[in-house]
Amino acid sequence: MPTMKNPTIYLDTRGLSEGRLTFTDVVIAGIAPGGGLFVPESLPEFTLPEIQVMAEWPYWRRAAAVFTQFGVDLSSDRVDALTKQAYGSNFDDSRIAPVEPVGDMHVLELWHGPTSAFKDMALQAMPLFFSEAITVKRTRGELDSDFLVLVATSGDTGKAALEGFADREHTAIVVFYPAEGVSDIQRKQMVTQHGNNVSVFGVRGNFDDCQSAVKEAFADAEFGRELHDRFALRLSSANSINWGRLLPQVVYYASAYADMAGAGAVQPGLPIDVCVPTGNFGNTLGAYYAKRMGVPIGRLIVASNENNVLTDFIETGVYDIAQRGFITTPSPSMDILISSNLERFLYELTGDAEKVREWMGSLARTGRFQVDDETLRKIHELLVGGFVSNEDSLRTIAHVWNEERYLLDPHTAVAWKVAEQARGDRPMLVVSTAHWAKFGTDVFKALRGIEYSQPMPDDAEEFSGVELLHHVAAMAPGAAPIPSGLAALEGMKERFTGVVNAGREGVETAVLGWLER
């Protein structure tokens, strides 16, 4: 195990924060004043032997090693205890994030947690560290309020955050999701959530509308004062803008390399390529930080669906959503035009908060920014972009099932197809972000050879989301079984039915109404 590090200090990508902030400071704050994101002032380094030995450890210990090296300002005993709690019996595979060979590629399965999506990898840990940080600061007399966690979700973060924060002391959580932009299973997972400190609202709009409204609420000083004065609450975030969400995502790339090296899938020290289905860029950023800290990763391949703003940006250095329409796809967790974590990546490439502030300001004002030639050169050294059409993503699901007897969800299908297109001589790791059963309708269409744009056939039109899963399972015998948590949704009562208008006022009115109940 790496030795205990001094606490890491965190910087603001826009250079507006003051003071020397540590992990417990930034995990509670969520977002920096002025809208910037927190990044570590320095990055740790792992040696190859330190990475290889992880293959002999349980996953919680791998996570503890990474957290410790990143200078989390908690005792090593507490870090061990919290990671052990986070990655335990709540996962349906003791390996937590197994790497499976599929054909001539490898798949990193990140969906064995309680909500069957990769967000569990961070959101089983982050709420524990969040609560621990509150406890520490209360003990020191540095804190006298509780926290309200606001979340915008494109589908998976919402349920994972609700599950992680449900009934935790000193916190409440409100989730906003695009009312017409998530799968039936995703919606049911959220609106049936248990817990006395949770609430869920649909938003009339897409994910970017949700995310923008939540960000505007964070920036509204008057709203913050009202929450504090009336309810003794401060705001924080569980989206991947929160560093506490991002750090756990670094872990599974180190873990995956250790497992691949241990299994002989890669010669220790030689790099692997990694293909990530990407929307908000946090998962790719986790791989980038893993590469920076010494994990032998070659190319970072960014796989997009038809909302391919990132693919165009990687190619041209121009991020432009001003004239781009929002497209609904079979991979809704990637239906994002404003990729928030790209800001962290740009800061890491430039170290220039003024440039980042200028670019993000231009994006907010005009829907567009363009990086300089030197930054674009650095992007091309690190990233490869590709995108997949709606129809090709479904065809990929069918192809991989027919050829390999491995059932992909639509997000993983996007990554698989781009990985096939971008393959070189290195071993390829495809990041699988959700269990196929989260998206039963589109997997059903794929296996039946029905195009995404076509309606469901008459014999399946009336199936509920859960009923459809059983039909898919019958069509794909031997596929990963339906998780018990999804199978149980059919009989659960929907607790949250509210739908609000997009925009800051809709979010703030919903939050205040719920707190006043």
PyMOL commands that set and color helices and strands:
alter all, ss='L'
color gray80, all
select helices_A, chain A and resi 23-29+33-35+48-56+59-69+76-86+119-123+126-139+156-165+184-191+207-219+221-231+243-262+282-292+309-316+332-334+342-350+353-366+373-382+390-404+410-422+436-448+465-475+484-491+504-515
alter helices_A, ss='H'
color red, helices_A
select strands_A, chain A and resi 10-12+38-40+99-102+105-109+146-152+171-178+198-204+233-237+272-277+297-304+318-320+368-370+383-387+428-432+499-501
alter strands_A, ss='S'
color yellow, strands_A
deselect
rebuild
show_as cartoon
